[in-house]
Amino acid sequence: MFSMTRIRAELSQAWRESWPLMATVSLMLPAVAIALLGLLFDPRTITGAPAWLKPLKFALSTIIYAGSLAWLLRYLTVWPRLTRAAAWITATALVVEIALIYLQAARGTMSHFNRTSPFDMAVFGIMGGMIALLWIASVTLALASFKQAFENAAWGWVLRLGLLVTVAGSAMGGLMLPPGAEQTVSGTPVSGGHTVGAPDGTPGLPLVNWSRTHGDLRIPHFLGLHGLQAIPLIALAISRKRRLRTSTAVAVTVSYVSLIAILLVQALAGQSVADPGRAATVALAVWAIASAATIWWLRLTGHTDRPASAPRREHGATFTQARAL
């Protein structure tokens, strides 16, 4: 485990190298507190969910995303001006998006898909622009990762593949934009949505509020967005006390993407993740068995691998430090 001295050193380095992203993380901490207070004292609901639940989820997601990018930039030394610009764009876009989500929550109205008034349409339009900028920035960093030469090739592929999944997961949000058949009527206050087979606002699962009765595109979108965090963590967990291999990075990515694909098809079919149909159940069972067998095989064939090498510096961070983050 990290000592407090090591944690302070890591945070200090992150602030020096990626201060716009770390400033974004810092801004989200009071934002989380505000959302929690809203959940406690504001009884209003928006599309069937507590008004401050979405702001809380987005603020927490932003902390994870911005913090992960600040850590990732330690490994990218190519295209320094371009990667710094991508960090600035990401930080700015995230702050603007979160500010608008909080503004709409305070007003007691939807932040997404809202065309109730010209002001609401402008808010969603600005958010759409920020999301587009975020996607362009993530594509830029993904391209930079393929240009970057990594001292540890397997770790390089973990980061590259994690970024690619994040890029794809972000683009998946576009599936929520087309209006439903009932929304094409002039004057309808909502255009688009995340629920498939019903308007947004159906009963949701605890905490995440994903639909319990219909398909929900937020699920594969969420998993895709956080591929940058999930894939490295899973790969490192599988390779614990063993040398991380490129085959592990590829296997983890294939498994993770397969799960996203299954959940996406299930959502598009209008099925809730809490009540999958027969085809989705079979697909999930096959995925679980295949993934478990692959993990077992990777662990078995890795038993002759040499242990992870001693800490070594790799573009501003050690591989051992990366395992601990």
Backbone hydrogen bonds, N-H to C=O, Kabsch-Sander energy under -0.5 kcal/mol:
donor,donor_aa,acceptor,acceptor_aa,energy
7,I,3,S,-2.6
8,R,4,M,-2.5
9,A,5,T,-2.1
10,E,6,R,-2.6
11,L,7,I,-2.6
12,S,8,R,-2.5
13,Q,9,A,-2.3
14,A,10,E,-2.4
15,W,11,L,-2.4
16,R,12,S,-2.0
17,E,13,Q,-2.4
18,S,14,A,-2.6
22,M,18,S,-2.2
23,A,19,W,-2.7
24,T,20,P,-1.6
25,V,21,L,-2.0
26,S,22,M,-2.3
27,L,23,A,-2.3
28,M,24,T,-1.6
29,L,25,V,-0.9
29,L,26,S,-0.6
31,A,27,L,-1.1
32,V,28,M,-2.5
33,A,29,L,-1.6
34,I,30,P,-2.5
35,A,31,A,-2.3
36,L,32,V,-2.4
37,L,33,A,-2.2
38,G,34,I,-2.3
39,L,35,A,-2.3
40,L,36,L,-1.7
41,F,37,L,-2.5
42,D,38,G,-2.5
46,I,49,A,-3.1
49,A,46,I,-1.8
51,A,44,R,-2.3
53,L,50,P,-1.8
54,K,50,P,-0.6
56,L,52,W,-1.5
57,K,53,L,-2.5
58,F,54,K,-2.7
59,A,55,P,-2.4
60,L,56,L,-2.4
61,S,57,K,-2.4
62,T,58,F,-2.2
63,I,59,A,-2.0
64,I,60,L,-2.0
65,Y,61,S,-2.7
66,A,62,T,-2.9
67,G,63,I,-2.0
68,S,64,I,-2.1
69,L,65,Y,-2.2
70,A,66,A,-2.2
71,W,67,G,-1.8
72,L,68,S,-2.7
73,L,69,L,-2.4
74,R,71,W,-1.2
75,Y,72,L,-2.2
76,L,73,L,-0.5
77,T,75,Y,-0.8
83,T,79,W,-2.8
84,R,80,P,-2.2
85,A,81,R,-2.2
86,A,82,L,-2.3
87,A,83,T,-2.0
88,W,84,R,-2.4
89,I,85,A,-2.8
90,T,86,A,-2.5
91,A,87,A,-2.6
92,T,88,W,-2.6
93,A,89,I,-2.8
94,L,90,T,-2.5
95,V,91,A,-2.2
96,V,92,T,-2.5
97,E,93,A,-2.5
98,I,94,L,-2.6
99,A,95,V,-2.5
100,L,96,V,-2.0
101,I,97,E,-2.2
102,Y,98,I,-2.5
103,L,99,A,-2.1
104,Q,100,L,-2.4
105,A,101,I,-1.9
106,A,102,Y,-2.4
107,R,103,L,-1.6
108,G,104,Q,-0.6
108,G,105,A,-0.8
109,T,104,Q,-2.6
115,R,113,F,-0.6
115,R,189,P,-2.9
121,M,117,S,-2.5
122,A,118,P,-2.2
123,V,119,F,-2.4
124,F,120,D,-2.3
125,G,121,M,-2.2
126,I,122,A,-2.6
127,M,123,V,-2.4
128,G,124,F,-2.4
129,G,125,G,-2.0
130,M,126,I,-2.3
131,I,127,M,-2.5
132,A,128,G,-2.1
133,L,129,G,-2.1
134,L,130,M,-2.4
135,W,131,I,-2.2
136,I,132,A,-2.3
137,A,133,L,-2.4
138,S,134,L,-2.3
139,V,135,W,-2.4
140,T,136,I,-2.2
141,L,137,A,-2.2
142,A,138,S,-2.1
143,L,139,V,-2.6
144,A,140,T,-2.2
145,S,141,L,-2.0
146,F,142,A,-1.3
147,K,143,L,-1.3
148,Q,144,A,-1.8
150,F,148,Q,-0.6
153,A,151,E,-0.8
156,G,152,N,-2.0
157,W,153,A,-1.9
158,V,154,A,-2.0
159,L,155,W,-2.1
160,R,156,G,-2.5
161,L,157,W,-2.6
162,G,158,V,-2.1
163,L,159,L,-2.3
164,L,160,R,-2.3
165,V,161,L,-2.3
166,T,162,G,-1.9
167,V,163,L,-2.5
168,A,164,L,-2.4
169,G,165,V,-2.9
170,S,166,T,-2.4
171,A,167,V,-2.0
172,M,168,A,-1.3
173,G,170,S,-1.6
174,G,171,A,-1.9
175,L,172,M,-1.9
176,M,173,G,-1.8
177,L,174,G,-1.3
183,Q,180,G,-1.4
184,T,180,G,-0.5
184,T,181,A,-0.9
188,T,185,V,-1.8
191,S,113,F,-2.1
193,G,176,M,-2.4
196,V,215,G,-2.4
197,G,195,T,-0.6
205,L,210,W,-2.8
208,V,206,P,-2.6
209,N,205,L,-2.1
212,R,203,P,-3.2
213,T,203,P,-0.5
215,G,196,V,-1.4
217,L,194,H,-2.9
219,I,216,D,-1.2
221,H,217,L,-1.6
222,F,218,R,-2.6
223,L,219,I,-2.3
224,G,220,P,-2.4
225,L,221,H,-2.5
226,H,222,F,-1.7
227,G,224,G,-1.8
228,L,225,L,-0.5
229,Q,226,H,-0.6
230,A,226,H,-2.7
231,I,227,G,-2.2
233,L,229,Q,-1.7
234,I,230,A,-2.8
235,A,231,I,-2.5
236,L,232,P,-2.5
237,A,233,L,-2.1
238,I,234,I,-2.4
239,S,235,A,-1.8
240,R,237,A,-1.0
242,R,239,S,-2.9
243,R,306,R,-0.7
248,T,245,R,-0.5
249,A,245,R,-1.6
250,V,246,T,-2.4
251,A,247,S,-2.5
252,V,248,T,-2.7
253,T,249,A,-2.0
254,V,250,V,-2.7
255,S,251,A,-2.4
256,Y,252,V,-2.7
257,V,253,T,-2.9
258,S,254,V,-2.1
259,L,255,S,-2.1
260,I,256,Y,-2.1
261,A,257,V,-2.6
262,I,258,S,-2.4
263,L,259,L,-2.5
264,L,260,I,-2.4
265,V,261,A,-2.5
266,Q,262,I,-2.4
267,A,263,L,-2.3
268,L,264,L,-2.7
269,A,265,V,-1.5
270,G,267,A,-1.9
271,Q,266,Q,-2.2
273,V,211,S,-0.5
275,D,272,S,-1.2
281,T,277,G,-2.5
282,V,278,R,-2.6
283,A,279,A,-2.5
284,L,280,A,-2.7
285,A,281,T,-2.2
286,V,282,V,-2.7
287,W,283,A,-2.5
288,A,284,L,-2.6
289,I,285,A,-2.5
290,A,286,V,-2.8
291,S,287,W,-2.7
292,A,288,A,-2.5
293,A,289,I,-2.6
294,T,290,A,-2.2
295,I,291,S,-2.5
296,W,292,A,-2.5
297,W,293,A,-2.4
298,L,294,T,-2.8
299,R,295,I,-2.6
300,L,296,W,-2.5
301,T,297,W,-2.9
302,G,298,L,-1.0
303,H,300,L,-1.3
305,D,302,G,-1.4
314,E,317,A,-1.9
317,A,314,E,-0.8
319,F,312,R,-1.1
322,A,318,T,-2.1
323,R,319,F,-1.8
324,A,320,T,-1.4
325,L,321,Q,-1.6
